[in-house]
Amino acid sequence: MVIRRVEPLTAAKVMTLIYVAIGLIPGVIVAALSVLPGLATTHLTGLGFGAGFGIAAIIILPLVYGCVGFVMTMIVTAVYNVAAGIVGGIEIQTD
């Protein structure tokens, strides 16, 4: 079995979902770390900004990862298709 061509749009759709899921990991880490300074103080004035920044990180980081993943997957699959046309693609053996 040889993969001679990868459809860029379908691969990009799948990879976008994967990158969004991966983007949640640093988003959650940034969110957790952003509230720590507010918790360390005796008053809660810093907590509001930190929590807002953390919530933004949970939303923004997965979106950025997803967008970058989509574009990069489109580019990589296009390059793969050219390379596979020249050398014949990737051979996969299955049982």
Number of C-alpha atoms within 10 A of each C-alpha: 9 11 12 17 17 16 11 19 15 12 15 22 15 13 21 23 18 16 20 22 14 15 21 19 14 14 20 17 13 19 20 16 15 21 19 14 12 18 14 11 11 8 9 12 11 17 18 12 14 21 18 13 17 21 17 14 22 20 16 16 21 23 19 14 19 23 18 16 21 24 15 15 21 21 13 16 18 17 13 18 18 15 14 17 12 10 9 14 18 13 10 8 7 5 2
